[in-house]
Amino acid sequence: MSQTYAVVAVTVVVLATVLIGGFGLRISRTTSDFYVASRTVGPRLNAAAISGEYLSAASFLGIAGLVLVHGPDMLWYPVGYTAGYLVLLLFVAAPLRRSGAYTLPDFAEGRLESQAVRRLVSVFVIGAGWLYLVPQLQGAGLTLAILTGAPDWLGPAVVATVVVLAVAAGGMRSITFVQAFQYWLKLTALLVPALFLVLAWQDDGRPSVPAGFPAGVPALSIANSLGRADHPLYATYGLIVATFLGTMGLPHVVVRFYTSPDGRSARRTTVVVLALIGGFYLLPPVYGALGRLYASELSLTGDADATVLLLPDRMIGGVGGDLLGALVAGGAFAAFLSTASGLTMAVAGVLTQESRGVRHFRLATLLAMAIPLAGALLTTGVPVADAVGMAFAVSASSFCPLLVLGIWWRRLTPPGAVAGLLLGGGSALIAVSVTMSGAVPPGWPHTLLAWPAVWSVPVGFLAMVLVSLATPARIPPGTHAAMTRFHLPEALR
Amino acid sequence: MSGEAAAALIVLGPLLLAGGFVLGRRTRPTRTSDVGTPVERATFETLHTASLAAPPLRAGLTEESARKAARRLRTLLGTDALCLTDGEKVLAWDGTGDHHSGQLMDQVAGLLDTGRDKAFPTACDDLDCPLRWAVAVPLTVDHRVLGSLVAYAPRESAVLARAAGEVARWVSVQLELAELDRSRTQLIEAEIKALRAQISPHFIFNSLAAIASFVRTDPERARELLLEFADFTRYSFRRRGDFTTLADELHSIDQYLALVRARFGARLTVTLQVAPEVLPVALPFLCLQPLVENAVKHGLEGAVTRSRITISALDAGAEAEVVIEDDGTGMDPERLRSILRGEGGDSSGIGLLNVDERLRQVYGDAYGLVIDTGAGAGMKVTVRIPKYRAGVHGS
């Protein structure tokens, strides 16, 4: 594959991101523009921005890789990533917006009137954010290594530097437009090559995709190390619970809902997000299936995540293949940049709010990026989509009980919330950390720890409910007012 | 593998951070034995306990504040039981023997009327009850008796009576401070109301005059301006809620500027830059409009023929940053300082001072106005607004 095209594509994406971020403000000089400039973000623009931020390296590269290695079972990933928004729409979107909270710690403080819960939630937000950032950076390393033969550390370093410079230098003055642009870029970067690939497949006489494992998969491929092959059904349930319930707590997703002017538009935004994301997720499985036909050896080398990047070259070749490959590479980099910058801003926001030492947003940005960067450089071997799944599991076991019970249950108390967060979220966090450290023997222990959501989510809910019921005296005095604000449409107040 | 172990460390990072944070907060500077004589140490202990009891009392005399304070006060007095009452009921009982609380209000009734200390035997039927004697001291604010502090002991004790009297006086001072806080808040609320009422006289007169000048030459424009005027006044005289959203505030500023332009025409150029993310931010009602009014006034003051005003609202992490800049006459920094200290006395700074105080009141002292100016150098006012603050909801 020609390196030049790919490097040019990546550079163009980076430049476009920085330029739109810096100049995407609405500026008016005449009276009539004034109204336009001060109009709030509509559901469609905001939905594109949310989707742009949400579709990460796991979606862009990871799903195709998993389908290539494990076959159609892995379609639960895109289903889960999308269905999470359905749960968000039904239970959380509008009340969360009406609560006026900018971050999850804000929500916890507003609902439970407790600084202790606020601090604990902040710790989890930062933890989940870091956990989510690591695979983004690793994906960038993989992409750059495959495209240009650069060393593994270069990709993470490039993404980290661009994000820190853009965010810390105040370059991301209007993140909404950047993220909306990134969504359409990612969609184009997968859709256009996919059309050509399908045409090439038809020219090839439409060979059928093998349903089972591709020949010669070694007994210990990477994904096996995560215990999926031991107990595939349990692993699938773990994935379903984590992704369905984890989306609502992702720090960069929550922050974006603040941009909606009211609860109603937050709900409409979520509906549009469902459509945009649902459309996007039709594409990665196509790559996965074609990858089984034309690049099946990738499952042997452990580079399955690169399927999307390599297919255009494999199937089409020549200048056309190079151009399509460059387009895909640009899309992949857009995926790293958008998710990484969204997460970095969310984590940095929480860091500045919480710690008195980190007063400045720029310093916080550096800190928010430095730790996952170190993590990305030190860990290897966990597939991108699986690592993201772990962040979802932590989010599902800590923030989901907090949000759902906080919004729908009047008897939640601060001690209950603390217990649920510590037992549910804490156990998930520890399980995931232990898995990543690789110190667990294979078999059931490994499977249980690698897919903790099945047990840790019920633990979180139970602890929250039981401890709350045991401490009825601690129900915050403002519960009634908070509930009214969450559930009454703005027009009726 | 060392790499993977390091990874585990990184993932555990948040937990470690949290642990360190908690530890850091828990561990106070150690009071080691080399600090002073026993007497001095006792004094430090006492002062420390007293300082712990102060914050709850600063919220006034309520059941919650009394509950929190009673615990500390009992440690301070070293009694078996301590009770705080207001004029009508027992607010908090700390220590043993709370079966006494039933008859307590009758026992202190006289004290609440006269405001004089009272010592009395508890006359308890329970022979095992250690509380045999009590001293009740009034809590007074401005010579009014708000409630009482009652300390119980196994036997009569002149020391306890004296100590209880001193503690009650100290509590009274805290309650007086609480009263002071409350009246300061009321004053600021009154100022906000006053500012709402103040907005208009000159402005209404000038606007109407400007509109009148269009009635014959351009009736359509006059009609539009009247509608803007109606909208603007409706917003400014709104009664409900102390907070609004940045979008609404900018909308009102737009109407205000339309009316100003009717008067000054091409002499005034206004540029607006908005990051749409910050439009839903909640902020105190009418806290930007006075700043724009100020910029207009400075911009068009004196010999300046043309003026340019820039208003920008940018996204800065967990905060929104609003900057209002004009290229007008500016102001001598010393004069501005004295205005912001409340010593100015001239009308042009009242708006600035009021906005500054309200922002500090709502968000804390870190969020006051930041003003860059010099004589003849224009003025740049920066306002930072947190995106979320408990109790601040735009409606």
Interface residues (C-beta under 8 A of the other chain):
Chain A: L25 R26 I27 S28 R29 T31 D33 F34 Y35 A37 S38 R39 T40 V41 G100 A101 Y102 T103 D106 E109 G110 E113 R119 L120 V123 F124 I126 G127 W130 L131 V134 G170 M172 R173 S174 I175 T176 Y258 T259 S260 P261 M345 A348 G349 V350 T352 Q353 S355 F361 A364 I371 P372 A374 G375 L378 T379 T380 G426 L429 V432 S433 V434 M436 S437 G438 A439 R485 E490 R493
Chain B: M1 G3 E4 A5 A6 A7 A8 I10 V11 L12 G13 P14 L15 L17 A18 F21 T245 A247 L250 H251 D254 L257 A258 R261 T269 V270 T271 L272 Q273 V274 A275 P276 E277 L279 P280 A282 S312 L314 D315 A316 G317 A318 K387 Y388 A390 V392 H393 G394 S395
